Amino acid sequence: MTRARLRSHRPVTRLYPLTVFFAADGVVFASWVVRVPEIKEQVGASATALGFALLCMTFSSAVSMYFAGGLCERFGTRAVTVASFPLVCAALILPGLARSVVQLGAILLLFGVIYGVLLVALNSAAVEVEAATGRAIMSPLHGLWSLGGLVGAVIGGVLADLLSTPQHLSLIAVAGVLVTLLVGGRMLRPDAAASLGGVGAAGVNGDAGEPAPAEPADRRSGRRSGRRPVSLVVVLFGVVALCTAYGEGAVGDWAALHLRDDLGAAAGVAAYGFGAYSVAIAAGRLIGGRLINLAGETWVLTGGALIAGAGILVAAWAQDLGLAFAGLVAVGFGLANMFPIAIARAGAIGGPRGVGLASTIGNTGMLAGPPLIGFLADQLGLPAALSTIAILAAIAAVLGFVLREHTTSRRRSPEEAEQSIPA
């Protein structure tokens, strides 16, 4: 085995390059999103045609996520992350060059394939850091992605009148490649604490002789067998991710419309409602590690599901705009850590294949949520349609409790965790 291949298979234990990649990915994705209206006009797409083109990206990313775990197992999450991020940046330029809906759909199929691989690699790398350190970092990393998305949206707004779509996306792509050159080497650098077979229970701690926290039995047995099994437990965590993604997609597409049409809010006020939800979900993820340190994954997962369910019922049925805003904030805060915990546990049990499978299952919730809400809104009204989020949140809460043996009841204190993670 070559030295490069050996390095790529060492588990990721360095947090700094991973945080950079998560934040940079948020910037890249937001840069594409803010240019969608211009690209729609550029290709002459109707709303329906654009929807089908966007569906191409969602579908291809879901499919590639399923197979990306195998790539990470073969080449290592380090190598797949560093290789796929510049490819995503290069693919970012292509939508700005499309001249027809068919071209855009084909481009987004390719974009989705590469992007799905990157997401599985990033999340698998985060699982390795958690395994090496016993520190809950998946939620904060997803919070950094959200902050990166905010930065990308602001940059896009500033550049909207200064640069054309191809120029803007090319600038972001070049910046992304530079990020890879700056931190990719550090990502690939082997750590003294890492071992080829994975990070053992002794892990990486402040003191070499201090054992790391006890792991769930399925995690230990999976590591001993070499390739971690993808079991029913992984599928159930994928269902938790599905329930969460359903809520995130539905609120993202329909909350502002509900505030405007059902509560009579002005367009700007309705947008602020979605903004409040977005800030809540980002803030919840940024403090998610501390919450897990204090209460454990089980309570953060089940409690978050119950908070989200109660929040959406308030937001959907309240006649007061202030109460509806408060409900959306509760939804954001409740949903914030559910998806990261589900993916982290699926990865701890099934390795990169577990991350890929759970992500694929979760992505179906993002796919199905918005159109199903639309159908139910026509039949029952938007408040009743949004209330289905509470039903899925309740299912996630039950699953979180049922799967409590496969989650940590309590992690180390923040002080202990701070000592355990390399820069």
C-alpha positions as CSV (number, residue, x, y, z in Angstrom):
1,M,0.0,0.0,0.0
2,T,1.4,3.4,-0.9
3,R,2.1,6.1,1.6
4,A,-0.7,8.3,0.2
5,R,-3.2,5.4,0.3
6,L,-2.2,4.6,3.9
7,R,-2.7,8.3,4.9
8,S,-6.1,8.5,3.3
9,H,-7.3,5.5,5.4
10,R,-6.3,7.0,8.7
11,P,-9.3,8.3,10.6
12,V,-9.9,12.0,10.7
13,T,-9.1,13.5,14.1
14,R,-8.1,17.0,13.3
15,L,-11.0,19.4,13.6
16,Y,-9.7,22.6,12.0
17,P,-9.6,21.6,8.3
18,L,-13.0,19.9,8.7
19,T,-14.6,23.1,10.1
20,V,-13.2,25.0,7.1
21,F,-14.6,22.5,4.6
22,F,-18.1,22.5,6.3
23,A,-18.3,26.3,6.3
24,A,-16.9,26.6,2.7
25,D,-19.4,24.1,1.5
26,G,-22.2,26.2,2.9
27,V,-20.8,29.2,1.0
28,V,-20.7,27.2,-2.2
29,F,-24.2,25.8,-1.9
30,A,-25.7,29.2,-1.0
31,S,-23.9,30.8,-4.0
32,W,-25.7,28.4,-6.3
33,V,-29.1,28.9,-4.6
34,V,-29.1,32.7,-4.8
35,R,-28.5,32.5,-8.6
36,V,-31.4,30.2,-9.3
37,P,-33.8,33.1,-10.3
38,E,-31.2,34.4,-12.9
39,I,-30.5,30.9,-14.2
40,K,-34.3,30.3,-14.5
41,E,-34.5,33.4,-16.8
42,Q,-31.3,32.4,-18.6
43,V,-32.7,29.0,-19.7
44,G,-36.3,30.3,-20.2
45,A,-37.7,27.7,-17.8
46,S,-41.3,27.8,-16.4
47,A,-41.8,27.2,-12.7
48,T,-42.7,23.5,-13.4
49,A,-39.7,23.0,-15.7
50,L,-37.3,24.5,-13.2
51,G,-38.8,22.3,-10.5
52,F,-38.0,19.2,-12.6
53,A,-34.5,20.4,-13.2
54,L,-33.9,21.0,-9.5
55,L,-35.4,17.5,-8.8
56,C,-32.6,16.1,-11.0
57,M,-30.0,17.4,-8.5
58,T,-31.9,16.1,-5.5
59,F,-32.4,12.7,-7.0
60,S,-28.9,12.2,-8.2
61,S,-27.4,13.4,-4.9
62,A,-29.6,10.9,-3.0
63,V,-28.5,8.0,-5.3
64,S,-24.8,9.0,-5.0
65,M,-25.1,9.2,-1.2
66,Y,-26.0,5.5,-1.2
67,F,-22.8,4.5,-3.0
68,A,-20.5,7.2,-1.5
69,G,-20.0,5.2,1.7
70,G,-18.2,2.5,-0.3
71,L,-15.9,5.1,-1.8
72,C,-15.1,6.4,1.7
73,E,-14.4,2.9,2.9
74,R,-12.1,2.1,0.0
75,F,-10.2,5.4,-0.3
76,G,-10.7,7.0,3.2
77,T,-12.8,9.9,4.1
78,R,-9.8,12.2,4.0
79,A,-9.1,11.5,0.3
80,V,-12.7,11.6,-0.8
81,T,-13.3,14.9,1.0
82,V,-10.2,16.6,-0.5
83,A,-10.9,15.2,-4.0
84,S,-14.6,15.9,-4.1
85,F,-14.7,19.5,-2.8
86,P,-12.8,21.0,-5.8
87,L,-14.9,18.9,-8.1
88,V,-18.0,20.4,-6.6
89,C,-16.5,23.8,-7.0
90,A,-15.8,23.1,-10.7
91,A,-19.3,21.8,-11.2
92,L,-20.7,25.0,-9.6
93,I,-19.7,27.0,-12.7
94,L,-21.7,24.8,-15.1
95,P,-25.3,25.9,-14.3
96,G,-24.3,29.5,-15.2
97,L,-23.4,28.2,-18.7
98,A,-26.7,26.3,-19.4
99,R,-28.8,27.6,-22.3
100,S,-31.8,25.3,-22.0
101,V,-33.8,23.5,-19.4
102,V,-32.5,20.1,-20.7
103,Q,-28.9,21.3,-20.4
104,L,-29.6,22.6,-16.9
105,G,-31.2,19.3,-15.9
106,A,-28.2,17.3,-17.2
107,I,-25.8,19.6,-15.4
108,L,-27.7,19.3,-12.1
109,L,-27.7,15.6,-12.4
110,L,-23.9,15.7,-12.5
111,F,-23.7,18.4,-9.8
112,G,-25.9,16.3,-7.5
113,V,-23.8,13.1,-8.0
114,I,-20.6,14.9,-6.9
115,Y,-22.3,16.9,-4.2
116,G,-23.8,13.8,-2.6
117,V,-20.4,12.2,-2.4
118,L,-19.0,15.3,-0.7
119,L,-21.8,15.4,1.9
120,V,-21.2,11.7,2.9
121,A,-17.5,12.2,3.1
122,L,-17.8,15.3,5.3
123,N,-20.3,13.7,7.6
124,S,-18.2,10.5,7.8
125,A,-15.2,12.5,8.7
126,A,-17.2,14.2,11.4
127,V,-18.1,10.7,12.7
128,E,-14.4,9.8,12.9
129,V,-13.6,12.9,14.9
130,E,-16.4,12.1,17.3
131,A,-15.1,8.5,17.6
132,A,-11.6,9.7,18.2
133,T,-12.4,12.3,20.8
134,G,-15.8,11.5,22.4
135,R,-16.8,15.0,21.6
136,A,-20.1,15.9,20.0
137,I,-19.1,18.0,17.0
138,M,-21.6,16.9,14.3
139,S,-24.2,19.5,15.3
140,P,-21.8,22.5,15.5
141,L,-20.3,21.5,12.2
142,H,-23.8,21.6,10.6
143,G,-24.2,25.0,12.3
144,L,-21.1,26.2,10.6
145,W,-22.5,25.0,7.3
146,S,-25.6,27.1,8.0
147,L,-23.4,30.1,8.8
148,G,-21.4,29.5,5.6
149,G,-24.8,29.6,3.8
150,L,-25.6,32.9,5.3
151,V,-22.2,34.3,4.2
152,G,-22.7,32.9,0.7
153,A,-26.1,34.5,0.5
154,V,-24.7,37.9,1.6
155,I,-21.9,37.7,-0.9
156,G,-24.3,36.7,-3.6
157,G,-26.5,39.7,-2.8
158,V,-23.5,42.1,-3.0
159,L,-22.3,40.6,-6.2
160,A,-25.7,40.3,-7.9
161,D,-25.5,43.7,-9.6
162,L,-21.7,43.6,-10.1
163,L,-21.1,40.3,-11.8
164,S,-22.9,38.0,-14.1
165,T,-24.0,34.6,-12.9
166,P,-21.0,32.8,-14.6
167,Q,-18.6,35.3,-13.2
168,H,-20.0,35.1,-9.7
169,L,-20.0,31.3,-9.7
170,S,-16.6,31.1,-11.2
171,L,-15.2,33.4,-8.5
172,I,-16.7,31.2,-5.7
173,A,-15.3,28.1,-7.5
174,V,-11.8,29.5,-7.6
175,A,-12.0,30.5,-4.0
176,G,-13.2,27.0,-3.1
177,V,-10.2,25.4,-4.9
178,L,-7.9,27.8,-3.1
179,V,-9.5,26.6,0.2
180,T,-8.7,23.0,-0.8
181,L,-5.1,23.9,-1.5
182,L,-4.7,25.7,1.8
183,V,-6.3,23.1,4.1
184,G,-6.4,19.9,2.1
185,G,-2.8,19.0,2.9
186,R,-3.5,19.3,6.6
187,M,-6.7,17.2,6.2
188,L,-4.6,14.5,4.6
189,R,-1.8,14.7,7.1
190,P,-1.7,11.5,9.3
191,D,-2.2,12.1,13.0
192,A,0.0,10.4,15.5
193,A,-3.1,9.3,17.5
194,A,-4.8,7.7,14.5
195,S,-4.4,4.0,13.6
196,L,-5.2,2.1,10.5
197,G,-7.9,0.0,12.0
198,G,-9.9,2.9,13.4
199,V,-9.7,4.7,16.7
200,G,-10.0,2.4,19.5
201,A,-11.7,2.8,22.9
202,A,-8.5,4.3,24.2
203,G,-9.0,7.0,21.6
204,V,-7.4,10.4,21.8
205,N,-7.5,11.8,25.2
206,G,-5.7,14.5,27.2
207,D,-3.8,11.8,29.0
208,A,-2.5,8.8,27.1
209,G,-3.6,6.4,29.8
210,E,-7.1,7.8,30.3
211,P,-9.8,5.6,28.6
212,A,-12.3,7.3,26.3
213,P,-16.0,7.0,27.2
214,A,-17.7,3.6,26.7
215,E,-19.1,3.0,23.3
216,P,-22.4,1.2,22.4
217,A,-21.9,-2.5,21.9
218,D,-22.8,-2.4,18.2
219,R,-20.1,0.2,17.6
220,R,-17.4,-1.9,19.2
221,S,-18.4,-5.2,17.5
222,G,-18.6,-3.5,14.1
223,R,-15.1,-2.1,14.5
224,R,-13.7,-5.5,15.5
225,S,-15.2,-7.1,12.3
226,G,-13.4,-4.7,10.0
227,R,-16.3,-3.5,7.9
228,R,-19.1,-2.2,10.1
229,P,-22.5,-3.8,9.4
230,V,-25.3,-1.7,8.0
231,S,-28.1,-3.0,10.2
232,L,-31.7,-2.3,10.9
233,V,-30.6,0.3,13.5
234,V,-28.9,2.3,10.8
235,V,-32.2,2.2,8.8
236,L,-34.1,3.4,11.8
237,F,-31.7,6.3,12.3
238,G,-32.2,7.0,8.6
239,V,-36.0,7.2,9.3
240,V,-35.3,9.7,12.1
241,A,-33.3,11.7,9.5
242,L,-36.2,11.4,7.1
243,C,-38.7,12.8,9.7
244,T,-36.3,15.7,10.3
245,A,-35.7,16.4,6.7
246,Y,-39.4,16.3,6.0
247,G,-39.9,19.1,8.5
248,E,-37.0,21.2,7.3
249,G,-38.1,21.0,3.7
250,A,-41.7,21.7,4.5
251,V,-41.0,24.7,6.7
252,G,-38.5,26.0,4.2
253,D,-41.0,26.0,1.3
254,W,-44.3,26.7,3.0
255,A,-43.8,28.7,6.2
256,A,-43.6,32.1,4.6
257,L,-46.7,31.3,2.4
258,H,-48.6,30.3,5.6
259,L,-47.7,33.5,7.3
260,R,-48.7,35.6,4.3
261,D,-51.9,33.8,3.2
262,D,-53.3,32.5,6.5
263,L,-52.2,35.2,8.9
264,G,-52.2,38.2,6.5
265,A,-48.5,39.1,7.0
266,A,-46.9,41.4,4.5
267,A,-44.3,39.7,2.2
268,G,-41.4,41.2,4.1
269,V,-42.8,40.1,7.5
270,A,-43.4,36.6,6.2
271,A,-39.8,36.4,5.1
272,Y,-38.6,37.5,8.5
273,G,-40.6,34.6,10.0
274,F,-38.6,32.2,7.9
275,G,-35.5,34.1,8.9
276,A,-36.3,33.6,12.6
277,Y,-36.6,29.9,11.9
278,S,-33.3,29.8,10.1
279,V,-31.5,31.6,12.9
280,A,-33.0,29.3,15.5
281,I,-31.9,26.1,13.6
282,A,-28.3,27.5,13.1
283,A,-28.1,28.6,16.8
284,G,-29.4,25.3,18.0
285,R,-26.7,23.4,16.0
286,L,-23.9,25.7,17.2
287,I,-24.7,25.0,20.8
288,G,-25.7,21.4,20.1
289,G,-22.4,20.0,21.3
290,R,-22.8,21.6,24.7
291,L,-26.4,20.4,24.9
292,I,-25.3,16.8,24.2
293,N,-22.5,17.1,26.8
294,L,-25.1,18.1,29.4
295,A,-28.1,15.9,28.5
296,G,-26.9,13.2,26.1
297,E,-27.9,12.4,22.6
298,T,-31.1,10.6,23.6
299,W,-32.7,13.5,25.4
300,V,-31.5,16.1,22.8
301,L,-33.0,13.9,20.0
302,T,-36.3,13.1,21.7
303,G,-36.7,16.4,23.4
304,G,-35.9,18.3,20.1
305,A,-38.6,16.2,18.3
306,L,-41.2,17.1,20.9
307,I,-40.3,20.8,20.9
308,A,-40.5,20.8,17.1
309,G,-43.8,19.1,17.1
310,A,-45.3,21.5,19.6
311,G,-43.8,24.4,17.8
312,I,-45.3,23.6,14.4
313,L,-48.8,23.1,15.9
314,V,-48.5,26.6,17.4
315,A,-47.2,28.1,14.2
316,A,-49.8,26.4,12.1
317,W,-52.9,27.1,14.2
318,A,-52.1,30.3,16.1
319,Q,-54.2,33.3,15.0
320,D,-51.6,35.8,16.3
321,L,-48.5,36.5,14.2
322,G,-46.3,36.8,17.3
323,L,-47.3,33.3,18.4
324,A,-46.7,32.0,15.0
325,F,-43.2,33.4,15.0
326,A,-42.5,31.9,18.4
327,G,-43.7,28.5,17.0
328,L,-41.3,28.7,14.1
329,V,-38.4,29.5,16.4
330,A,-39.3,26.4,18.5
331,V,-39.5,24.3,15.3
332,G,-36.0,25.5,14.2
333,F,-34.5,24.9,17.7
334,G,-36.2,21.5,18.0
335,L,-35.2,20.2,14.6
336,A,-31.6,21.6,14.8
337,N,-29.8,18.6,16.2
338,M,-32.0,15.7,15.2
339,F,-30.5,15.2,11.7
340,P,-26.9,15.6,12.8
341,I,-27.4,13.1,15.7
342,A,-29.1,10.6,13.4
343,I,-26.3,10.7,10.9
344,A,-23.6,10.6,13.5
345,R,-25.1,7.5,15.1
346,A,-25.6,5.8,11.8
347,G,-22.0,6.5,11.0
348,A,-20.8,5.3,14.4
349,I,-22.6,2.0,13.8
350,G,-22.2,1.4,10.1
351,G,-19.2,3.6,9.2
352,P,-19.3,5.6,5.9
353,R,-21.8,3.1,4.4
354,G,-24.1,3.8,7.4
355,V,-23.8,7.6,6.7
356,G,-24.6,7.0,3.1
357,L,-27.6,4.9,3.7
358,A,-29.0,7.1,6.5
359,S,-28.4,10.2,4.3
360,T,-30.2,8.6,1.4
361,I,-33.2,7.7,3.5
362,G,-33.2,11.2,5.1
363,N,-33.1,12.8,1.7
364,T,-36.4,11.2,0.7
365,G,-38.0,13.3,3.4
366,M,-36.6,16.4,1.8
367,L,-37.9,15.2,-1.5
368,A,-41.3,14.2,-0.4
369,G,-42.1,16.9,2.2
370,P,-42.8,20.0,0.0
371,P,-45.0,18.3,-2.7
372,L,-46.9,16.3,-0.1
373,I,-47.6,19.5,1.9
374,G,-48.8,21.1,-1.2
375,F,-51.2,18.3,-2.0
376,L,-52.6,18.2,1.5
377,A,-52.9,22.0,1.5
378,D,-55.2,21.8,-1.5
379,Q,-57.3,19.1,0.2
380,L,-57.3,20.2,3.9
381,G,-55.8,23.6,4.1
382,L,-52.2,24.7,4.8
383,P,-52.4,24.6,8.7
384,A,-53.6,21.0,8.6
385,A,-50.9,20.1,6.0
386,L,-48.2,21.7,8.2
387,S,-49.4,19.7,11.2
388,T,-48.1,16.5,9.5
389,I,-44.7,17.7,10.6
390,A,-45.8,17.2,14.2
391,I,-46.8,13.6,13.3
392,L,-43.4,12.8,11.9
393,A,-41.7,14.6,14.8
394,A,-43.6,12.3,17.2
395,I,-42.4,9.3,15.3
396,A,-38.9,10.5,15.5
397,A,-39.3,11.1,19.3
398,V,-40.5,7.5,19.7
399,L,-37.6,6.1,17.6
400,G,-35.2,8.2,19.6
401,F,-36.4,6.6,22.8
402,V,-36.4,3.1,21.3
403,L,-32.9,3.6,20.0
404,R,-31.6,4.9,23.3
405,E,-29.2,2.0,23.8
406,H,-27.5,3.1,20.6
407,T,-27.0,6.7,21.6
408,T,-24.9,8.2,24.4
409,S,-26.8,9.1,27.6
410,R,-24.2,11.6,28.5
411,R,-20.8,12.7,27.1
412,R,-17.8,14.2,28.8
413,S,-17.8,17.6,30.2
414,P,-16.9,20.5,27.9
415,E,-13.6,20.8,29.8
416,E,-12.7,17.2,29.2
417,A,-13.7,17.3,25.6
418,E,-11.6,20.4,24.9
419,Q,-8.5,18.5,26.1
420,S,-9.1,15.6,23.7
421,I,-9.2,17.1,20.2
422,P,-6.2,18.1,18.1
423,A,-6.3,21.4,16.3
